[in-house]
C-alpha cells in the first residue's frame, strides 16, 4: 500500500525544497493561530515551488466565511483542512476539496466522510493521539493520522493504525516552526520502510489462508 505523507506547517523555501526532495505527497500551510502561520500571499509563493503532483493543503481552525474568502483570494489550495463541524458554516469555492478533522475523544459524525484527518484535541501540540481509536476508524474510512508523529515513532504508528496517510509538523522540526531537512527525509524514509513491512506481512497472511 502507498501511504500518503503530508508535511505540515511549511514557512520557508528551504522547508518546501526539503519536502519535495524527500518525496512527500502533500504540503500543509497553516492559517490558524500558530508559530507556523503564513499569509495567503506567502502560502501562494511557497506553493509555487511545489510540483503539480504535490497537494496544497490550507490548514485552518474554526474559520469564518470571511477567513475562507480572504484565504482563497490569495491562495487556492487543493484541500481545506479544518474541524468537521466547521464545514457546515460555509461553502468551498473552486476546485478545493474538504479535509475534515476529527479529534480523539471528540464526537463522531453519524456518517464518516470518505477521507478524514485524525488527531488529538489540540493541533500542533506534539502529543500523540489515540492510536487505538484511530485504528478502528481507519477500518471504516481513509484516515490520515496526525498528532505527535516523528521519524522515530511513525513506523510503529503505521503498524498499529494502518492509516491511509500520515501528517507531521513539529516532529520534523529542530525548533518550533523551524523545519529540519534531515528529519523530513528520515520521516519519509521511515514511512516507506513501514509500507514495505506492512505489505510483506499482508502478503504472508494471504498465503496462509
GIWOCOR-V208631 format. One record per backbone hydrogen bond with DSSP energy under -1.0 kcal/mol. CO is the residue of the C=O (numbers start at 0). NH is the residue of the N-H. E is the energy in kcal/mol with one decimal. If there is no record, write none. Layout:
BEGIN
co,nh,e
CO,NH,E
CO,NH,E
END
This chain:
BEGIN
co,nh,e
3,165,-2.8
4,24,-2.0
4,25,-1.8
5,167,-2.3
6,27,-2.7
11,15,-2.0
12,16,-2.7
13,17,-2.2
14,18,-2.0
15,19,-2.3
16,20,-2.8
17,21,-2.0
18,23,-2.1
24,54,-2.4
25,6,-2.3
26,56,-2.7
27,9,-2.2
28,58,-3.0
29,37,-2.5
33,36,-1.3
38,42,-2.7
39,43,-2.3
40,44,-2.0
41,45,-2.5
42,46,-2.9
43,47,-1.5
45,48,-1.7
46,49,-1.8
50,53,-1.7
54,26,-3.0
55,77,-2.2
55,78,-2.2
56,28,-3.0
57,80,-3.3
58,30,-3.3
63,67,-2.2
64,68,-2.5
65,69,-2.6
66,70,-2.3
67,71,-2.8
68,72,-1.4
70,74,-1.9
77,96,-2.3
78,57,-2.8
79,98,-2.8
80,59,-3.3
81,100,-2.0
82,85,-1.5
83,86,-1.2
84,87,-1.1
85,88,-2.1
96,79,-2.6
98,81,-1.0
99,116,-2.5
100,83,-2.4
101,118,-1.9
102,105,-2.3
113,141,-1.7
115,143,-2.8
116,101,-2.6
117,145,-2.7
118,103,-2.7
121,124,-1.2
128,130,-1.1
129,133,-2.2
130,134,-2.5
131,135,-1.6
132,136,-2.1
133,137,-2.5
136,139,-1.9
136,140,-1.6
141,115,-2.6
142,163,-2.1
142,164,-1.8
143,117,-2.8
144,166,-2.6
149,153,-1.9
152,156,-2.1
153,157,-2.3
154,158,-2.2
155,159,-2.1
156,160,-2.7
157,161,-2.0
163,3,-2.2
164,144,-3.0
165,5,-2.6
167,7,-3.2
168,171,-1.7
169,172,-1.5
171,179,-2.9
174,177,-2.9
177,173,-2.2
179,183,-2.2
180,184,-2.4
181,185,-2.5
182,186,-2.3
183,187,-2.3
184,188,-2.3
185,189,-2.2
186,190,-2.0
187,191,-2.5
188,192,-2.2
189,193,-2.0
190,194,-2.3
191,195,-1.8
192,196,-2.0
193,197,-2.8
194,198,-2.7
195,199,-2.3
196,200,-2.2
197,201,-2.6
198,202,-2.4
199,203,-2.1
200,204,-2.2
201,205,-2.2
202,206,-1.7
END
